[in-house]
């Protein structure tokens, strides 16, 4: 049980590190700023969805 706990903690820390790394380059825009911007705001959504898909695909090995 102790080994499983350590493995789980290590996995959680790795996931947190990946999320921190990905969120480091994300720029958050307020709702007011978003409504004033031209169509280019969809790029951020594509990046986030790409990250989530990659994370989902990497997690299927266990």
RODRENLO-144560 format. One record per atom (N, C-alpha, C): residue in one letter; x, y, z. Coordinates in nm, 4 decimals. Layout:
REM residues N
A_X_Y_Z
...
This chain:
REM residues 62
X_0.0824_-0.1192_0.0000
X_0.0000_0.0000_0.0000
X_0.0869_0.1258_0.0000
X_0.1978_0.1207_0.0738
X_0.2864_0.2375_0.0798
X_0.3464_0.2643_-0.0579
X_0.3870_0.1593_-0.1282
X_0.4439_0.1753_-0.2624
X_0.3413_0.2347_-0.3585
X_0.2173_0.1870_-0.3490
X_0.1117_0.2420_-0.4348
X_0.0900_0.3895_-0.4039
X_0.0964_0.4252_-0.2774
X_0.0808_0.5651_-0.2378
X_0.1916_0.6520_-0.2949
X_0.3135_0.6036_-0.2909
X_0.4265_0.6786_-0.3471
X_0.4144_0.6910_-0.4988
X_0.3739_0.5825_-0.5655
X_0.3563_0.5868_-0.7106
X_0.2468_0.6857_-0.7479
X_0.1384_0.6858_-0.6719
X_0.0276_0.7772_-0.6989
X_0.0726_0.9204_-0.6784
X_0.1449_0.9458_-0.5710
X_0.1945_1.0805_-0.5433
X_0.2915_1.1268_-0.6518
X_0.3767_1.0362_-0.6981
X_0.4715_1.0708_-0.8041
X_0.3978_1.1018_-0.9341
X_0.2956_1.0228_-0.9663
X_0.2169_1.0464_-1.0865
X_0.1446_1.1804_-1.0785
X_0.0848_1.2087_-0.9635
X_0.0156_1.3366_-0.9460
X_0.1114_1.4539_-0.9606
X_0.2306_1.4418_-0.9080
X_0.3289_1.5498_-0.9193
X_0.3723_1.5687_-1.0644
X_0.3880_1.4592_-1.1388
X_0.4228_1.4699_-1.2805
X_0.3115_1.5390_-1.3586
X_0.1880_1.5038_-1.3296
X_0.0735_1.5664_-1.3974
X_0.0690_1.7149_-1.3644
X_0.0890_1.7488_-1.2383
X_0.0901_1.8899_-1.1995
X_0.1997_1.9667_-1.2711
X_0.3176_1.9060_-1.2849
X_0.4297_1.9721_-1.3521
X_0.3975_1.9969_-1.4996
X_0.3352_1.8996_-1.5649
X_0.2983_1.9158_-1.7056
X_0.1951_2.0264_-1.7204
X_0.0967_2.0276_-1.6340
X_-0.0073_2.1306_-1.6408
X_0.0522_2.2679_-1.6153
X_0.1413_2.2784_-1.5149
X_0.2069_2.4073_-1.4889
X_0.2844_2.4544_-1.6101
X_0.3577_2.3628_-1.6721
X_0.4382_2.3974_-1.7894
X_0.3494_2.4472_-1.9041
X_0.2390_2.3782_-1.9279
X_0.1487_2.4182_-2.0362
X_0.0778_2.5492_-2.0049
X_0.0388_2.5676_-1.8801
X_-0.0330_2.6906_-1.8437
X_0.0596_2.8116_-1.8360
X_0.1888_2.7879_-1.8313
X_0.2856_2.8981_-1.8239
X_0.2745_2.9892_-1.9457
X_0.2435_2.9326_-2.0607
X_0.2354_3.0121_-2.1833
X_0.0935_3.0579_-2.2161
X_-0.0031_3.0268_-2.1304
X_-0.1418_3.0648_-2.1556
X_-0.1660_3.2065_-2.1059
X_-0.2363_3.2817_-2.1875
X_-0.2733_3.4172_-2.1496
X_-0.4247_3.4211_-2.1293
X_-0.4663_3.4606_-2.0114
X_-0.6085_3.4679_-1.9814
X_-0.6618_3.6050_-2.0191
X_-0.7784_3.6067_-2.0829
X_-0.8402_3.7297_-2.1294
X_-0.9760_3.7441_-2.0613
X_-1.0026_3.8632_-2.0106
X_-1.1315_3.8857_-1.9464
X_-1.2436_3.8822_-2.0503
X_-1.3657_3.8633_-2.0059
X_-1.4804_3.8552_-2.0963
X_-1.4941_3.9845_-2.1761
X_-1.4720_4.0972_-2.1128
X_-1.4845_4.2257_-2.1812
X_-1.3805_4.2367_-2.2924
X_-1.2572_4.1987_-2.2660
X_-1.1518_4.2045_-2.3668
X_-1.1800_4.1068_-2.4799
X_-1.2352_3.9921_-2.4492
X_-1.2616_3.8905_-2.5497
X_-1.3666_3.9381_-2.6491
X_-1.4676_4.0069_-2.6020
X_-1.5726_4.0542_-2.6924
X_-1.5217_4.1648_-2.7828
X_-1.4168_4.2351_-2.7417
X_-1.3620_4.3433_-2.8217
X_-1.2592_4.2950_-2.9224
X_-1.2095_4.1725_-2.9085
X_-1.1051_4.1206_-2.9968
X_-1.1645_4.0676_-3.1264
X_-1.0863_4.0746_-3.2350
X_-1.1306_4.0121_-3.3600
X_-1.1279_3.8598_-3.3515
X_-1.1588_3.7909_-3.4566
X_-1.1788_3.6465_-3.4612
X_-1.0615_3.5629_-3.4140
X_-0.9400_3.6087_-3.4025
X_-0.8210_3.5301_-3.3717
X_-0.8178_3.4618_-3.2366
X_-0.9173_3.4790_-3.1509
X_-0.9156_3.4228_-3.0161
X_-0.9310_3.2709_-3.0158
X_-0.9736_3.2087_-3.1251
X_-0.9916_3.0641_-3.1299
X_-0.8618_2.9873_-3.1233
X_-0.7491_3.0514_-3.1505
X_-0.6199_2.9842_-3.1450
X_-0.5906_2.9297_-3.0063
X_-0.6244_3.0055_-2.9031
X_-0.6020_2.9618_-2.7661
X_-0.6839_2.8377_-2.7362
X_-0.8091_2.8353_-2.7806
X_-0.8947_2.7187_-2.7589
X_-0.8345_2.5953_-2.8248
X_-0.7816_2.6098_-2.9457
X_-0.7196_2.4972_-3.0154
X_-0.5980_2.4468_-2.9390
X_-0.5177_2.5370_-2.8821
X_-0.4000_2.4966_-2.8057
X_-0.4407_2.4186_-2.6806
X_-0.5418_2.4661_-2.6110
X_-0.5876_2.3990_-2.4890
X_-0.6444_2.2620_-2.5229
X_-0.7266_2.2547_-2.6278
X_-0.7829_2.1256_-2.6669
X_-0.6735_2.0288_-2.7110
X_-0.5737_2.0793_-2.7827
X_-0.4620_1.9951_-2.8230
X_-0.3864_1.9398_-2.7040
X_-0.3643_2.0248_-2.6039
X_-0.2964_1.9805_-2.4825
X_-0.3772_1.8725_-2.4116
X_-0.5081_1.8941_-2.3979
X_-0.5917_1.7964_-2.3286
X_-0.5951_1.6631_-2.4039
X_-0.6025_1.6677_-2.5369
X_-0.6004_1.5441_-2.6148
X_-0.4677_1.4710_-2.5987
X_-0.3572_1.5452_-2.6006
X_-0.2266_1.4832_-2.5823
X_-0.2146_1.4214_-2.4436
X_-0.2657_1.4898_-2.3429
X_-0.2611_1.4367_-2.2066
X_-0.3448_1.3107_-2.1957
X_-0.4608_1.3110_-2.2603
X_-0.5477_1.1940_-2.2584
X_-0.4809_1.0760_-2.3287
X_-0.4172_1.0988_-2.4416
X_-0.3513_0.9912_-2.5153
X_-0.2316_0.9362_-2.4398
X_-0.1562_1.0214_-2.3710
X_-0.0408_0.9753_-2.2946
X_-0.0819_0.8950_-2.1729
X_-0.1976_0.9198_-2.1173
X_-0.2407_0.8537_-1.9953
X_-0.2952_0.7152_-2.0160
X_-0.3139_0.6702_-2.1388
X_-0.3756_0.5405_-2.1644
X_-0.2822_0.4219_-2.1530
X_-0.1567_0.4416_-2.1139
X_-0.0590_0.3331_-2.1106
X_-0.0742_0.2421_-1.9906
X_-0.1422_0.2839_-1.8865
X_-0.1464_0.2036_-1.7639
X_-0.2583_0.1054_-1.7649
